[in-house]
Amino acid sequence: MKTLGVTGGIGSGKTTVCGFLEEQGAKVFYADVEAKALMQNDDAVRAEIVDAFGRDAYAEDDSLNREFLAAQVFGDAERLEQLNAIVHPRVFESFAAAEMRAEEEGVDLLVHEAALLFEAGGDAHVDATAAVVAPDAERIARVVERDGVTEAQVRDRMEHQLPQDELRRRADHVIENDGSLGDLRDKSVDLYWRIVDG
């Protein structure tokens, strides 16, 4: 079995690429989904977050207070690092468990999808990496439509992610999402077989 880290900036199409990889038989581990689940459901993670950020990190109904937490870490590299130090190691543990399950199931390719793959050190946990990149104007238009946010808000989020040129430089494979959905599917299928047969 091979493992592949897939990343890309907001609106790049990385989730769509992962969907096409799944069609080929890949299993996809969504790191951001796992991180949210851990912050909500893992007692040890919850205790550490409360210890670091205070009781307000969780609402009265015990759900994660995302807005409060986002405000705590936004623009504060030290606080963000503190949160990541709590969550990221647990995400990697979950990925290791997913890897064992995928091996047992006879899966050919396990994908680790993460917006912050390189920033979190996730590239050290996979055999190869792929970055999905797309023209900024298309990314912005996609996210504005999808999330109902403003162009300025999307640009602000893009500012806090690695530039696409940096992703291109660091990734083993680059998927240019600059054509039709069919083109993107073809590139994704090609990537799947390059990794599995490689």
Backbone as JSON Lines, residues from 0, in Angstrom:
{"i":0,"aa":"M","n":[0.82,-1.21,0.0],"ca":[0.0,0.0,0.0],"c":[0.86,1.25,0.0]}
{"i":1,"aa":"K","n":[0.42,2.25,-0.74],"ca":[1.11,3.54,-0.78],"c":[0.28,4.58,-0.02]}
{"i":2,"aa":"T","n":[0.97,5.6,0.48],"ca":[0.27,6.72,1.12],"c":[0.63,8.01,0.39]}
{"i":3,"aa":"L","n":[-0.37,8.87,0.25],"ca":[-0.2,10.12,-0.49],"c":[-0.81,11.28,0.3]}
{"i":4,"aa":"G","n":[-0.04,12.32,0.5],"ca":[-0.58,13.53,1.12],"c":[-1.07,14.47,0.02]}
{"i":5,"aa":"V","n":[-2.31,14.91,0.15],"ca":[-2.87,15.85,-0.83],"c":[-3.18,17.16,-0.12]}
{"i":6,"aa":"T","n":[-2.68,18.25,-0.68],"ca":[-2.91,19.56,-0.09],"c":[-3.21,20.58,-1.18]}
{"i":7,"aa":"G","n":[-3.54,21.77,-0.75],"ca":[-3.86,22.85,-1.69],"c":[-4.52,23.97,-0.92]}
{"i":8,"aa":"G","n":[-4.39,25.17,-1.43],"ca":[-4.99,26.32,-0.77],"c":[-6.51,26.28,-0.85]}
{"i":9,"aa":"I","n":[-7.15,27.16,-0.14],"ca":[-8.6,27.25,-0.13],"c":[-9.13,27.45,-1.55]}
{"i":10,"aa":"G","n":[-10.14,26.66,-1.91],"ca":[-10.75,26.8,-3.23],"c":[-9.96,26.21,-4.39]}
{"i":11,"aa":"S","n":[-8.9,25.47,-4.07],"ca":[-8.04,24.94,-5.14],"c":[-8.65,23.71,-5.82]}
{"i":12,"aa":"G","n":[-9.53,23.01,-5.09],"ca":[-10.13,21.8,-5.65],"c":[-9.57,20.51,-5.07]}
{"i":13,"aa":"K","n":[-8.86,20.59,-3.94],"ca":[-8.23,19.38,-3.4],"c":[-9.25,18.33,-2.96]}
{"i":14,"aa":"T","n":[-10.4,18.78,-2.43],"ca":[-11.43,17.83,-2.01],"c":[-12.02,17.12,-3.23]}
{"i":15,"aa":"T","n":[-12.18,17.84,-4.32],"ca":[-12.68,17.25,-5.57],"c":[-11.69,16.19,-6.08]}
{"i":16,"aa":"V","n":[-10.41,16.53,-6.05],"ca":[-9.37,15.57,-6.46],"c":[-9.45,14.31,-5.59]}
{"i":17,"aa":"C","n":[-9.61,14.49,-4.29],"ca":[-9.71,13.33,-3.39],"c":[-10.92,12.47,-3.73]}
{"i":18,"aa":"G","n":[-12.02,13.11,-4.13],"ca":[-13.2,12.37,-4.56],"c":[-12.91,11.51,-5.79]}
{"i":19,"aa":"F","n":[-12.15,12.06,-6.73],"ca":[-11.78,11.3,-7.93],"c":[-10.83,10.16,-7.57]}
{"i":20,"aa":"L","n":[-9.94,10.39,-6.6],"ca":[-9.04,9.31,-6.16],"c":[-9.84,8.19,-5.49]}
{"i":21,"aa":"E","n":[-10.87,8.58,-4.74],"ca":[-11.75,7.58,-4.1],"c":[-12.45,6.72,-5.14]}
{"i":22,"aa":"E","n":[-12.84,7.35,-6.24],"ca":[-13.5,6.6,-7.32],"c":[-12.59,5.48,-7.84]}
{"i":23,"aa":"Q","n":[-11.29,5.71,-7.78],"ca":[-10.32,4.71,-8.25],"c":[-10.05,3.62,-7.2]}
{"i":24,"aa":"G","n":[-10.55,3.83,-6.01],"ca":[-10.36,2.82,-4.96],"c":[-9.53,3.3,-3.77]}
{"i":25,"aa":"A","n":[-9.08,4.55,-3.81],"ca":[-8.31,5.08,-2.68],"c":[-9.22,5.28,-1.47]}
{"i":26,"aa":"K","n":[-8.63,5.19,-0.29],"ca":[-9.3,5.58,0.95],"c":[-8.77,6.97,1.29]}
{"i":27,"aa":"V","n":[-9.64,7.88,1.73],"ca":[-9.19,9.23,2.05],"c":[-9.4,9.53,3.53]}
{"i":28,"aa":"F","n":[-8.32,9.99,4.16],"ca":[-8.34,10.43,5.55],"c":[-8.34,11.96,5.51]}
{"i":29,"aa":"Y","n":[-9.44,12.55,5.98],"ca":[-9.56,14.02,5.96],"c":[-9.07,14.58,7.28]}
{"i":30,"aa":"A","n":[-7.87,15.14,7.28],"ca":[-7.22,15.59,8.52],"c":[-8.03,16.67,9.23]}
{"i":31,"aa":"D","n":[-8.61,17.61,8.48],"ca":[-9.36,18.71,9.11],"c":[-10.62,18.18,9.8]}
{"i":32,"aa":"V","n":[-11.28,17.22,9.18],"ca":[-12.48,16.6,9.78],"c":[-12.08,15.87,11.05]}
{"i":33,"aa":"E","n":[-10.97,15.14,10.99],"ca":[-10.48,14.4,12.16],"c":[-10.11,15.34,13.29]}
{"i":34,"aa":"A","n":[-9.45,16.45,12.95],"ca":[-9.05,17.44,13.97],"c":[-10.28,17.99,14.69]}
{"i":35,"aa":"K","n":[-11.31,18.33,13.93],"ca":[-12.55,18.87,14.54],"c":[-13.2,17.82,15.44]}
{"i":36,"aa":"A","n":[-13.21,16.56,14.98],"ca":[-13.81,15.48,15.78],"c":[-13.04,15.29,17.1]}
{"i":37,"aa":"L","n":[-11.72,15.35,17.03],"ca":[-10.9,15.2,18.23],"c":[-11.15,16.34,19.22]}
{"i":38,"aa":"M","n":[-11.23,17.56,18.69],"ca":[-11.44,18.73,19.55],"c":[-12.82,18.68,20.22]}
{"i":39,"aa":"Q","n":[-13.76,18.04,19.53],"ca":[-15.12,17.94,20.07],"c":[-15.29,16.75,21.01]}
{"i":40,"aa":"N","n":[-14.69,15.6,20.65],"ca":[-15.04,14.34,21.32],"c":[-13.96,13.7,22.18]}
{"i":41,"aa":"D","n":[-12.7,14.09,22.0],"ca":[-11.62,13.44,22.74],"c":[-11.42,14.17,24.08]}
{"i":42,"aa":"D","n":[-11.65,13.45,25.18],"ca":[-11.61,14.08,26.5],"c":[-10.25,14.69,26.82]}
{"i":43,"aa":"A","n":[-9.18,14.0,26.43],"ca":[-7.83,14.51,26.72],"c":[-7.55,15.79,25.94]}
{"i":44,"aa":"V","n":[-7.97,15.81,24.67],"ca":[-7.79,17.01,23.84],"c":[-8.6,18.16,24.42]}
{"i":45,"aa":"R","n":[-9.85,17.89,24.78],"ca":[-10.71,18.92,25.36],"c":[-10.08,19.52,26.62]}
{"i":46,"aa":"A","n":[-9.56,18.65,27.48],"ca":[-8.96,19.11,28.74],"c":[-7.76,20.02,28.47]}
{"i":47,"aa":"E","n":[-6.94,19.64,27.49],"ca":[-5.76,20.46,27.16],"c":[-6.16,21.81,26.55]}
{"i":48,"aa":"I","n":[-7.21,21.79,25.73],"ca":[-7.67,23.05,25.13],"c":[-8.22,23.99,26.19]}
{"i":49,"aa":"V","n":[-9.0,23.45,27.11],"ca":[-9.55,24.27,28.2],"c":[-8.42,24.81,29.07]}
{"i":50,"aa":"D","n":[-7.42,23.96,29.32],"ca":[-6.27,24.37,30.13],"c":[-5.51,25.52,29.46]}
{"i":51,"aa":"A","n":[-5.4,25.44,28.13],"ca":[-4.62,26.44,27.39],"c":[-5.41,27.71,27.07]}
{"i":52,"aa":"F","n":[-6.71,27.55,26.78],"ca":[-7.49,28.69,26.28],"c":[-8.65,29.1,27.17]}
{"i":53,"aa":"G","n":[-8.91,28.32,28.22],"ca":[-9.99,28.69,29.14],"c":[-11.3,27.97,28.82]}
{"i":54,"aa":"R","n":[-12.22,28.04,29.76],"ca":[-13.5,27.33,29.67],"c":[-14.33,27.82,28.47]}
{"i":55,"aa":"D","n":[-14.1,29.06,28.04],"ca":[-14.87,29.62,26.92],"c":[-14.59,28.91,25.59]}
{"i":56,"aa":"A","n":[-13.59,28.05,25.57],"ca":[-13.28,27.3,24.34],"c":[-14.43,26.36,23.97]}
{"i":57,"aa":"Y","n":[-15.29,26.07,24.95],"ca":[-16.47,25.24,24.69],"c":[-17.72,25.98,25.15]}
{"i":58,"aa":"A","n":[-18.77,25.87,24.35],"ca":[-20.03,26.57,24.65],"c":[-20.76,25.86,25.79]}
{"i":59,"aa":"E","n":[-21.87,26.47,26.23],"ca":[-22.64,25.91,27.35],"c":[-23.17,24.52,27.03]}
{"i":60,"aa":"D","n":[-23.44,24.24,25.75],"ca":[-23.94,22.92,25.37],"c":[-22.81,21.92,25.13]}
{"i":61,"aa":"D","n":[-21.57,22.34,25.52],"ca":[-20.37,21.49,25.42],"c":[-19.81,21.37,24.01]}
{"i":62,"aa":"S","n":[-20.39,22.08,23.06],"ca":[-19.84,22.05,21.7],"c":[-18.64,22.99,21.62]}
{"i":63,"aa":"L","n":[-17.74,22.68,20.7],"ca":[-16.54,23.5,20.52],"c":[-16.95,24.91,20.12]}
{"i":64,"aa":"N","n":[-16.41,25.91,20.81],"ca":[-16.71,27.31,20.49],"c":[-15.7,27.78,19.45]}
{"i":65,"aa":"R","n":[-16.0,27.46,18.19],"ca":[-15.06,27.73,17.09],"c":[-14.71,29.2,16.97]}
{"i":66,"aa":"E","n":[-15.73,30.05,17.1],"ca":[-15.5,31.5,16.94],"c":[-14.54,32.02,18.0]}
{"i":67,"aa":"F","n":[-14.74,31.59,19.24],"ca":[-13.86,32.0,20.34],"c":[-12.43,31.54,20.08]}
{"i":68,"aa":"L","n":[-12.3,30.26,19.72],"ca":[-10.98,29.69,19.5],"c":[-10.27,30.36,18.33]}
{"i":69,"aa":"A","n":[-11.03,30.6,17.25],"ca":[-10.46,31.27,16.07],"c":[-9.96,32.66,16.45]}
{"i":70,"aa":"A","n":[-10.73,33.36,17.28],"ca":[-10.33,34.71,17.71],"c":[-9.06,34.66,18.56]}
{"i":71,"aa":"Q","n":[-8.91,33.58,19.34],"ca":[-7.73,33.43,20.2],"c":[-6.44,33.24,19.38]}
{"i":72,"aa":"V","n":[-6.55,32.48,18.3],"ca":[-5.33,32.12,17.55],"c":[-5.1,32.99,16.32]}
{"i":73,"aa":"F","n":[-6.13,33.7,15.88],"ca":[-6.01,34.47,14.63],"c":[-4.96,35.58,14.79]}
{"i":74,"aa":"G","n":[-3.95,35.53,13.93],"ca":[-2.91,36.56,13.96],"c":[-1.94,36.41,15.11]}
{"i":75,"aa":"D","n":[-2.06,35.34,15.9],"ca":[-1.16,35.12,17.03],"c":[-0.46,33.78,16.82]}
{"i":76,"aa":"A","n":[0.72,33.84,16.23],"ca":[1.45,32.63,15.83],"c":[1.72,31.72,17.03]}
{"i":77,"aa":"E","n":[2.01,32.33,18.18],"ca":[2.33,31.55,19.37],"c":[1.13,30.75,19.87]}
{"i":78,"aa":"R","n":[-0.05,31.41,19.9],"ca":[-1.28,30.75,20.35],"c":[-1.7,29.66,19.35]}
{"i":79,"aa":"L","n":[-1.52,29.95,18.07],"ca":[-1.86,28.97,17.04],"c":[-0.97,27.73,17.18]}
{"i":80,"aa":"E","n":[0.31,27.98,17.43],"ca":[1.26,26.88,17.61],"c":[0.86,26.03,18.83]}
{"i":81,"aa":"Q","n":[0.37,26.71,19.86],"ca":[-0.08,26.03,21.08],"c":[-1.26,25.09,20.77]}
{"i":82,"aa":"L","n":[-2.2,25.58,19.98],"ca":[-3.36,24.76,19.6],"c":[-2.93,23.59,18.72]}
{"i":83,"aa":"N","n":[-2.07,23.89,17.75],"ca":[-1.59,22.85,16.83],"c":[-0.82,21.75,17.57]}
{"i":84,"aa":"A","n":[-0.07,22.15,18.6],"ca":[0.72,21.19,19.38],"c":[-0.19,20.22,20.13]}
{"i":85,"aa":"I","n":[-1.41,20.66,20.43],"ca":[-2.38,19.78,21.09],"c":[-3.02,18.84,20.07]}
{"i":86,"aa":"V","n":[-3.39,19.4,18.92],"ca":[-4.23,18.66,17.97],"c":[-3.44,17.81,16.97]}
{"i":87,"aa":"H","n":[-2.4,18.38,16.37],"ca":[-1.72,17.69,15.27],"c":[-1.14,16.32,15.64]}
{"i":88,"aa":"P","n":[-0.48,16.15,16.79],"ca":[0.04,14.81,17.11],"c":[-1.08,13.76,17.18]}
{"i":89,"aa":"R","n":[-2.26,14.16,17.68],"ca":[-3.4,13.23,17.76],"c":[-3.91,12.89,16.37]}
{"i":90,"aa":"V","n":[-3.89,13.86,15.47],"ca":[-4.32,13.62,14.09],"c":[-3.4,12.59,13.44]}
{"i":91,"aa":"F","n":[-2.09,12.72,13.68],"ca":[-1.14,11.76,13.11],"c":[-1.34,10.36,13.7]}
{"i":92,"aa":"E","n":[-1.7,10.3,14.99],"ca":[-2.01,9.0,15.6],"c":[-3.22,8.37,14.9]}
{"i":93,"aa":"S","n":[-4.23,9.2,14.63],"ca":[-5.43,8.71,13.95],"c":[-5.1,8.24,12.53]}
{"i":94,"aa":"F","n":[-4.18,8.96,11.87],"ca":[-3.78,8.56,10.52],"c":[-3.05,7.22,10.55]}
{"i":95,"aa":"A","n":[-2.21,7.03,11.56],"ca":[-1.49,5.76,11.7],"c":[-2.48,4.61,11.89]}
{"i":96,"aa":"A","n":[-3.54,4.85,12.65],"ca":[-4.58,3.83,12.86],"c":[-5.33,3.57,11.54]}
{"i":97,"aa":"A","n":[-5.6,4.65,10.79],"ca":[-6.28,4.51,9.5],"c":[-5.41,3.72,8.53]}
{"i":98,"aa":"E","n":[-4.11,3.91,8.64],"ca":[-3.15,3.19,7.79],"c":[-3.2,1.69,8.07]}
{"i":99,"aa":"M","n":[-3.26,1.34,9.35],"ca":[-3.35,-0.08,9.72],"c":[-4.64,-0.71,9.19]}
{"i":100,"aa":"R","n":[-5.75,0.03,9.33],"ca":[-7.05,-0.48,8.83],"c":[-7.02,-0.65,7.32]}
{"i":101,"aa":"A","n":[-6.44,0.34,6.63],"ca":[-6.38,0.28,5.16],"c":[-5.53,-0.89,4.69]}
{"i":102,"aa":"E","n":[-4.43,-1.15,5.39],"ca":[-3.57,-2.31,5.07],"c":[-4.37,-3.6,5.19]}
{"i":103,"aa":"E","n":[-5.12,-3.71,6.3],"ca":[-5.92,-4.91,6.56],"c":[-7.0,-5.09,5.48]}
{"i":104,"aa":"E","n":[-7.53,-3.96,4.99],"ca":[-8.6,-4.02,3.99],"c":[-8.07,-4.22,2.57]}
{"i":105,"aa":"G","n":[-6.76,-4.21,2.42],"ca":[-6.17,-4.41,1.1],"c":[-6.28,-3.19,0.18]}
{"i":106,"aa":"V","n":[-6.34,-2.02,0.79],"ca":[-6.41,-0.77,0.02],"c":[-5.06,-0.5,-0.65]}
{"i":107,"aa":"D","n":[-5.08,-0.06,-1.91],"ca":[-3.83,0.22,-2.62],"c":[-3.26,1.6,-2.31]}
{"i":108,"aa":"L","n":[-4.17,2.57,-2.02],"ca":[-3.71,3.94,-1.78],"c":[-4.52,4.58,-0.65]}
{"i":109,"aa":"L","n":[-3.8,5.06,0.37],"ca":[-4.42,5.83,1.45],"c":[-3.99,7.28,1.29]}
{"i":110,"aa":"V","n":[-4.97,8.16,1.21],"ca":[-4.7,9.59,1.0],"c":[-4.89,10.35,2.31]}
{"i":111,"aa":"H","n":[-3.92,11.19,2.64],"ca":[-4.0,12.09,3.81],"c":[-4.29,13.48,3.25]}
{"i":112,"aa":"E","n":[-5.56,13.91,3.32],"ca":[-5.94,15.22,2.79],"c":[-5.84,16.25,3.9]}
{"i":113,"aa":"A","n":[-5.05,17.29,3.68],"ca":[-4.87,18.3,4.73],"c":[-4.52,19.65,4.11]}
{"i":114,"aa":"A","n":[-5.22,20.69,4.55],"ca":[-4.92,22.04,4.07],"c":[-3.51,22.46,4.5]}
{"i":115,"aa":"L","n":[-3.11,22.02,5.7],"ca":[-1.81,22.41,6.25],"c":[-0.83,21.24,6.29]}
{"i":116,"aa":"L","n":[-0.82,20.47,5.22],"ca":[0.01,19.26,5.19],"c":[1.47,19.56,5.51]}
{"i":117,"aa":"F","n":[2.05,20.54,4.81],"ca":[3.47,20.85,5.01],"c":[3.7,21.58,6.32]}
{"i":118,"aa":"E","n":[2.81,22.53,6.64],"ca":[2.98,23.32,7.86],"c":[2.93,22.44,9.11]}
{"i":119,"aa":"A","n":[2.09,21.39,9.06],"ca":[1.93,20.51,10.23],"c":[2.95,19.37,10.25]}
{"i":120,"aa":"G","n":[3.74,19.25,9.19],"ca":[4.71,18.16,9.12],"c":[4.1,16.85,8.65]}
{"i":121,"aa":"G","n":[2.9,16.93,8.05],"ca":[2.22,15.73,7.58],"c":[2.94,15.03,6.44]}
{"i":122,"aa":"D","n":[3.76,15.79,5.72],"ca":[4.5,15.19,4.59],"c":[5.48,14.12,5.06]}
{"i":123,"aa":"A","n":[5.88,14.18,6.33],"ca":[6.81,13.18,6.87],"c":[6.12,11.83,7.11]}
{"i":124,"aa":"H","n":[4.78,11.83,7.06],"ca":[4.02,10.62,7.38],"c":[3.51,9.89,6.14]}
{"i":125,"aa":"V","n":[3.86,10.38,4.95],"ca":[3.35,9.77,3.71],"c":[4.5,9.48,2.74]}
{"i":126,"aa":"D","n":[4.21,8.6,1.77],"ca":[5.23,8.23,0.78],"c":[5.49,9.33,-0.23]}
{"i":127,"aa":"A","n":[4.45,10.08,-0.58],"ca":[4.57,11.13,-1.59],"c":[3.53,12.21,-1.31]}
{"i":128,"aa":"T","n":[3.74,13.38,-1.91],"ca":[2.8,14.49,-1.71],"c":[2.33,15.03,-3.05]}
{"i":129,"aa":"A","n":[1.12,15.57,-3.06],"ca":[0.58,16.21,-4.25],"c":[-0.09,17.52,-3.84]}
{"i":130,"aa":"A","n":[0.16,18.56,-4.61],"ca":[-0.48,19.86,-4.37],"c":[-1.44,20.15,-5.51]}
{"i":131,"aa":"V","n":[-2.64,20.59,-5.15],"ca":[-3.63,21.01,-6.14],"c":[-3.58,22.53,-6.19]}
{"i":132,"aa":"V","n":[-3.33,23.08,-7.36],"ca":[-3.23,24.53,-7.5],"c":[-4.2,25.0,-8.58]}
{"i":133,"aa":"A","n":[-4.65,26.25,-8.44],"ca":[-5.62,26.81,-9.39],"c":[-5.44,28.32,-9.44]}
{"i":134,"aa":"P","n":[-5.86,28.96,-10.54],"ca":[-5.76,30.42,-10.63],"c":[-6.52,31.09,-9.48]}
{"i":135,"aa":"D","n":[-5.9,32.13,-8.91],"ca":[-6.5,32.81,-7.74],"c":[-7.93,33.26,-8.0]}
{"i":136,"aa":"A","n":[-8.19,33.83,-9.16],"ca":[-9.53,34.35,-9.45],"c":[-10.58,33.24,-9.38]}
{"i":137,"aa":"E","n":[-10.22,32.06,-9.88],"ca":[-11.16,30.93,-9.84],"c":[-11.35,30.43,-8.42]}
{"i":138,"aa":"R","n":[-10.28,30.39,-7.65],"ca":[-10.37,29.96,-6.26],"c":[-11.3,30.88,-5.47]}
{"i":139,"aa":"I","n":[-11.09,32.18,-5.65],"ca":[-11.9,33.17,-4.92],"c":[-13.37,33.04,-5.3]}
{"i":140,"aa":"A","n":[-13.64,32.94,-6.6],"ca":[-15.03,32.82,-7.07],"c":[-15.7,31.58,-6.48]}
{"i":141,"aa":"R","n":[-14.96,30.46,-6.44],"ca":[-15.5,29.21,-5.89],"c":[-15.89,29.35,-4.43]}
{"i":142,"aa":"V","n":[-14.98,29.94,-3.64],"ca":[-15.21,30.02,-2.2],"c":[-16.31,31.04,-1.87]}
{"i":143,"aa":"V","n":[-16.35,32.14,-2.6],"ca":[-17.41,33.14,-2.39],"c":[-18.77,32.47,-2.6]}
{"i":144,"aa":"E","n":[-18.86,31.68,-3.66],"ca":[-20.13,31.01,-3.97],"c":[-20.43,29.9,-2.96]}
{"i":145,"aa":"R","n":[-19.42,29.13,-2.61],"ca":[-19.6,27.97,-1.72],"c":[-19.92,28.38,-0.28]}
{"i":146,"aa":"D","n":[-19.16,29.36,0.24],"ca":[-19.25,29.7,1.66],"c":[-20.07,30.96,1.94]}
{"i":147,"aa":"G","n":[-20.47,31.66,0.89],"ca":[-21.24,32.89,1.1],"c":[-20.44,33.97,1.81]}
{"i":148,"aa":"V","n":[-19.15,34.06,1.48],"ca":[-18.27,35.07,2.1],"c":[-17.86,36.09,1.05]}
{"i":149,"aa":"T","n":[-17.17,37.15,1.49],"ca":[-16.73,38.18,0.56],"c":[-15.38,37.84,-0.04]}
{"i":150,"aa":"E","n":[-15.04,38.5,-1.13],"ca":[-13.74,38.3,-1.76],"c":[-12.62,38.65,-0.78]}
{"i":151,"aa":"A","n":[-12.82,39.72,-0.01],"ca":[-11.8,40.15,0.96],"c":[-11.57,39.08,2.02]}
{"i":152,"aa":"Q","n":[-12.65,38.43,2.45],"ca":[-12.51,37.37,3.46],"c":[-11.73,36.18,2.91]}
{"i":153,"aa":"V","n":[-11.99,35.86,1.64],"ca":[-11.27,34.74,1.01],"c":[-9.79,35.09,0.88]}
{"i":154,"aa":"R","n":[-9.5,36.3,0.42],"ca":[-8.11,36.73,0.27],"c":[-7.38,36.69,1.62]}
{"i":155,"aa":"D","n":[-8.09,37.05,2.68],"ca":[-7.5,37.05,4.01],"c":[-7.12,35.62,4.4]}
{"i":156,"aa":"R","n":[-8.01,34.67,4.1],"ca":[-7.71,33.27,4.42],"c":[-6.54,32.76,3.58]}
{"i":157,"aa":"M","n":[-6.49,33.2,2.32],"ca":[-5.39,32.8,1.44],"c":[-4.04,33.31,1.95]}
{"i":158,"aa":"E","n":[-4.07,34.5,2.57],"ca":[-2.84,35.1,3.11],"c":[-2.22,34.23,4.2]}
{"i":159,"aa":"H","n":[-3.06,33.44,4.87],"ca":[-2.59,32.62,5.99],"c":[-2.24,31.19,5.57]}
{"i":160,"aa":"Q","n":[-2.18,30.97,4.26],"ca":[-1.79,29.65,3.76],"c":[-0.51,29.8,2.94]}
{"i":161,"aa":"L","n":[0.19,28.68,2.75],"ca":[1.41,28.73,1.94],"c":[1.07,29.2,0.53]}
{"i":162,"aa":"P","n":[1.91,30.07,-0.06],"ca":[1.68,30.49,-1.45],"c":[1.73,29.28,-2.38]}
{"i":163,"aa":"Q","n":[1.0,29.37,-3.48],"ca":[0.94,28.23,-4.41],"c":[2.3,27.9,-5.0]}
{"i":164,"aa":"D","n":[3.14,28.91,-5.21],"ca":[4.49,28.64,-5.74],"c":[5.29,27.77,-4.77]}
{"i":165,"aa":"E","n":[5.07,28.02,-3.46],"ca":[5.75,27.23,-2.43],"c":[5.22,25.79,-2.43]}
{"i":166,"aa":"L","n":[3.91,25.64,-2.62],"ca":[3.32,24.3,-2.7],"c":[3.89,23.54,-3.9]}
{"i":167,"aa":"R","n":[3.97,24.25,-5.03],"ca":[4.54,23.63,-6.25],"c":[5.96,23.14,-5.98]}
{"i":168,"aa":"R","n":[6.72,23.95,-5.28],"ca":[8.13,23.64,-5.04],"c":[8.28,22.44,-4.1]}
{"i":169,"aa":"R","n":[7.41,22.35,-3.1],"ca":[7.58,21.32,-2.08],"c":[6.91,19.98,-2.41]}
{"i":170,"aa":"A","n":[5.89,20.0,-3.24],"ca":[5.15,18.77,-3.53],"c":[5.88,17.89,-4.54]}
{"i":171,"aa":"D","n":[5.7,16.58,-4.41],"ca":[6.27,15.64,-5.38],"c":[5.49,15.67,-6.69]}
{"i":172,"aa":"H","n":[4.19,15.92,-6.6],"ca":[3.32,15.98,-7.77],"c":[2.47,17.23,-7.69]}
{"i":173,"aa":"V","n":[2.2,17.85,-8.82],"ca":[1.36,19.06,-8.86],"c":[0.22,18.83,-9.83]}
{"i":174,"aa":"I","n":[-0.99,19.1,-9.37],"ca":[-2.16,19.04,-10.24],"c":[-2.63,20.46,-10.49]}
{"i":175,"aa":"E","n":[-2.54,20.88,-11.75],"ca":[-2.99,22.23,-12.13],"c":[-4.48,22.15,-12.44]}
{"i":176,"aa":"N","n":[-5.29,22.74,-11.56],"ca":[-6.74,22.74,-11.74],"c":[-7.13,24.01,-12.52]}
{"i":177,"aa":"D","n":[-6.83,24.0,-13.82],"ca":[-7.04,25.21,-14.63],"c":[-7.89,24.92,-15.87]}
{"i":178,"aa":"G","n":[-8.59,23.76,-15.84],"ca":[-9.43,23.4,-16.99],"c":[-10.81,22.97,-16.53]}
{"i":179,"aa":"S","n":[-11.38,22.03,-17.26],"ca":[-12.72,21.55,-16.93],"c":[-12.66,20.51,-15.82]}
{"i":180,"aa":"L","n":[-13.83,20.15,-15.3],"ca":[-13.92,19.11,-14.28],"c":[-13.42,17.78,-14.85]}
{"i":181,"aa":"G","n":[-13.71,17.54,-16.12],"ca":[-13.23,16.33,-16.79],"c":[-11.71,16.28,-16.84]}
{"i":182,"aa":"D","n":[-11.1,17.43,-17.12],"ca":[-9.62,17.51,-17.12],"c":[-9.07,17.16,-15.75]}
{"i":183,"aa":"L","n":[-9.73,17.72,-14.71],"ca":[-9.26,17.49,-13.34],"c":[-9.39,16.02,-12.98]}
{"i":184,"aa":"R","n":[-10.47,15.4,-13.43],"ca":[-10.67,13.96,-13.17],"c":[-9.56,13.15,-13.84]}
{"i":185,"aa":"D","n":[-9.25,13.47,-15.11],"ca":[-8.2,12.75,-15.84],"c":[-6.85,12.87,-15.13]}
{"i":186,"aa":"K","n":[-6.55,14.09,-14.66],"ca":[-5.28,14.31,-13.95],"c":[-5.24,13.53,-12.63]}
{"i":187,"aa":"S","n":[-6.39,13.45,-11.97],"ca":[-6.48,12.73,-10.69],"c":[-6.3,11.23,-10.91]}
{"i":188,"aa":"V","n":[-6.94,10.71,-11.94],"ca":[-6.81,9.28,-12.26],"c":[-5.36,8.95,-12.62]}
{"i":189,"aa":"D","n":[-4.74,9.84,-13.4],"ca":[-3.34,9.66,-13.79],"c":[-2.45,9.64,-12.54]}
{"i":190,"aa":"L","n":[-2.73,10.55,-11.6],"ca":[-1.96,10.61,-10.36],"c":[-2.12,9.31,-9.57]}
{"i":191,"aa":"Y","n":[-3.34,8.82,-9.48],"ca":[-3.61,7.58,-8.74],"c":[-2.71,6.45,-9.25]}
{"i":192,"aa":"W","n":[-2.72,6.26,-10.56],"ca":[-1.95,5.14,-11.13],"c":[-0.44,5.36,-11.06]}
{"i":193,"aa":"R","n":[-0.03,6.62,-11.14],"ca":[1.41,6.91,-11.01],"c":[1.89,6.52,-9.6]}
{"i":194,"aa":"I","n":[1.07,6.81,-8.59],"ca":[1.45,6.5,-7.21],"c":[1.38,4.99,-6.96]}
{"i":195,"aa":"V","n":[0.27,4.39,-7.35],"ca":[0.06,2.95,-7.08],"c":[1.05,2.07,-7.83]}
{"i":196,"aa":"D","n":[1.33,2.45,-9.08],"ca":[2.26,1.65,-9.89],"c":[3.72,2.06,-9.71]}
{"i":197,"aa":"G","n":[3.93,3.19,-9.05],"ca":[5.27,3.78,-8.96],"c":[6.22,2.99,-8.08]}
